[in-house]
Amino acid sequence: MKTGKELKIKNYKNYNVVFGSVNNKTSKAVYINISAWAEPLIESEINYTRVIKDLNKKIKQVIFNHLNTKVNNNFIKNNTIVDFDIRESGIRFGKRSFINCEITLYLDQEISINSEEMRFDLDEITNLLVKNVYENDKTFNFHNKKNLF
């Protein structure tokens, strides 16, 4: 059970984004949770196992590249957890499927989730993921709600 602080971010039209700390008192890790509803773009039969593995790999690669190229970084570079989840069995053309990605980043030092620096870092990673992975995906369109209503 997480006992930390959670901040809902409303900057993303098609995604539900939450930043949080795992423990509010002595914060050693923070997380980014990006959830959405994925709608397939292609009507023909596709191997969604491969598509999901590729999305997961792209997410990990974007995070890894960002943490390794950024000089001033509050995160332990080789210590991240990516939990990417979409149920492959329910994916069909014309039907939206829930997709959830939780990234846990471990901190070098204790920094409050409310600090400008931490929020900037988390927002930067989220922007990279949305622009480079989700928005560039040729298999799915992403929406923040299951239905239009």
C-alpha positions as a printed NumPy array, in Angstrom:
array([[  0.   ,   0.   ,   0.   ],
       [  1.34 ,   3.406,  -0.94 ],
       [  1.313,   5.962,   1.849],
       [  2.808,   8.881,  -0.04 ],
       [  1.506,  12.   ,  -1.688],
       [ -0.255,  11.911,  -5.052],
       [ -0.694,  14.751,  -7.558],
       [ -3.116,  14.507, -10.472],
       [ -1.736,  16.295, -13.537],
       [ -4.281,  17.771, -15.94 ],
       [ -1.912,  18.899, -18.731],
       [ -2.674,  15.922, -20.98 ],
       [ -5.897,  15.822, -22.983],
       [ -5.896,  12.119, -23.913],
       [ -4.182,  10.667, -20.85 ],
       [ -4.764,  10.437, -17.127],
       [ -1.458,  11.26 , -15.424],
       [ -0.602,  11.03 , -11.727],
       [  2.711,  11.769, -10.005],
       [  3.293,  10.332,  -6.574],
       [  5.772,   9.492,  -3.86 ],
       [  5.895,   6.014,  -2.419],
       [  6.373,   7.267,   1.144],
       [  5.542,  10.807,   2.233],
       [  7.867,  10.952,   5.276],
       [ 11.12 ,   9.599,   3.817],
       [ 10.634,   9.629,   0.079],
       [ 13.099,   7.269,  -1.61 ],
       [ 11.044,   6.672,  -4.738],
       [  8.525,   8.501,  -6.895],
       [  6.222,   7.222,  -9.584],
       [  4.498,   8.378, -12.738],
       [  1.245,   6.696, -13.663],
       [ -0.055,   7.191, -17.209],
       [ -3.37 ,   5.566, -18.054],
       [ -5.606,   5.81 , -21.092],
       [ -7.974,   3.887, -23.323],
       [ -6.304,   2.433, -26.42 ],
       [ -8.365,   2.151, -29.593],
       [ -6.899,   0.004, -32.409],
       [ -6.446,   1.811, -35.727],
       [ -6.142,  -1.259, -37.949],
       [ -9.047,  -3.602, -38.628],
       [ -6.999,  -6.605, -39.819],
       [ -5.622,  -9.296, -37.524],
       [ -2.446,  -8.168, -35.751],
       [ -0.123,  -9.926, -33.355],
       [ -0.858,  -7.694, -30.349],
       [  1.655,  -9.601, -28.221],
       [  4.422,  -8.134, -30.38 ],
       [  2.836,  -4.647, -30.394],
       [  2.582,  -4.621, -26.569],
       [  6.177,  -5.844, -26.149],
       [  7.377,  -3.136, -28.561],
       [  5.483,  -0.405, -26.663],
       [  6.937,  -1.641, -23.37 ],
       [ 10.442,  -1.659, -24.853],
       [ 10.04 ,   1.863, -26.286],
       [  8.898,   3.185, -22.895],
       [ 11.911,   1.647, -21.146],
       [ 14.265,   2.936, -23.854],
       [ 12.967,   6.521, -23.669],
       [ 13.371,   6.551, -19.869],
       [ 16.83 ,   4.961, -20.028],
       [ 18.037,   7.41 , -22.71 ],
       [ 16.686,  10.399, -20.806],
       [ 18.246,   9.398, -17.483],
       [ 21.607,   8.677, -19.11 ],
       [ 21.828,  11.921, -21.103],
       [ 20.65 ,  14.313, -18.387],
       [ 23.546,  15.652, -16.311],
       [ 21.658,  17.002, -13.289],
       [ 19.512,  14.097, -12.37 ],
       [ 17.843,  13.264,  -9.056],
       [ 17.236,   9.636, -10.01 ],
       [ 19.351,   6.513,  -9.721],
       [ 19.909,   5.775, -13.409],
       [ 19.963,   1.979, -13.337],
       [ 17.192,   1.554, -10.815],
       [ 13.772,   2.053, -12.402],
       [ 10.717,  -0.155, -12.656],
       [  8.296,   0.001, -15.595],
       [  4.96 ,  -1.77 , -15.146],
       [  3.149,  -1.613, -18.495],
       [ -0.248,  -3.291, -18.639],
       [ -2.838,  -3.849, -21.353],
       [ -4.9  ,  -7.014, -21.727],
       [ -4.058,  -8.462, -25.1  ],
       [ -7.045, -10.82 , -25.16 ],
       [ -9.617,  -8.007, -25.21 ],
       [ -8.122,  -5.893, -27.996],
       [-10.471,  -5.593, -30.99 ],
       [-11.043,  -3.026, -33.692],
       [-13.822,  -0.593, -32.682],
       [-13.401,  -1.286, -28.942],
       [-11.238,   0.623, -26.48 ],
       [ -8.99 ,  -1.253, -24.055],
       [ -7.578,   0.103, -20.807],
       [ -3.837,   0.705, -20.801],
       [ -1.793,   1.556, -17.714],
       [  1.883,   2.38 , -17.304],
       [  3.481,   2.959, -13.921],
       [  7.101,   4.039, -13.788],
       [  8.88 ,   3.937, -10.423],
       [ 12.03 ,   6.03 , -10.163],
       [ 14.371,   5.741,  -7.173],
       [ 15.925,   8.924,  -5.83 ],
       [ 19.58 ,   9.738,  -5.127],
       [ 18.488,  11.987,  -2.266],
       [ 15.226,  12.878,  -0.581],
       [ 13.333,  15.516,  -2.556],
       [  9.716,  16.472,  -2.023],
       [  7.255,  15.637,  -4.789],
       [  5.918,  19.187,  -4.347],
       [  9.249,  20.806,  -5.209],
       [  9.54 ,  22.67 ,  -8.521],
       [ 12.588,  20.625,  -9.459],
       [ 10.888,  17.263,  -8.917],
       [  7.692,  18.245, -10.714],
       [  9.76 ,  19.554, -13.637],
       [ 11.737,  16.278, -13.846],
       [  8.602,  14.119, -13.723],
       [  6.799,  16.309, -16.233],
       [  9.798,  16.148, -18.565],
       [  9.789,  12.329, -18.517],
       [  6.01 ,  12.243, -19.023],
       [  6.235,  14.627, -21.993],
       [  8.92 ,  12.466, -23.591],
       [  6.805,   9.334, -23.177],
       [  3.623,  10.938, -24.519],
       [  5.334,  12.523, -27.536],
       [  7.845,   9.791, -28.434],
       [  5.9  ,   6.645, -27.589],
       [  2.143,   7.153, -27.325],
       [  1.602,   9.875, -29.938],
       [  3.918,   8.152, -32.459],
       [  2.227,   4.767, -32.126],
       [  0.764,   3.543, -35.419],
       [ -1.388,   0.791, -33.867],
       [ -3.499,   2.702, -31.329],
       [ -5.217,   6.029, -30.744],
       [ -5.329,   6.963, -27.076],
       [ -8.236,   8.568, -25.207],
       [ -8.763,   9.55 , -21.573],
       [-12.243,   7.978, -21.398],
       [-13.673,   4.663, -22.494],
       [-16.571,   6.225, -24.377],
       [-17.227,   9.591, -25.962],
       [-20.071,  10.312, -23.56 ]])
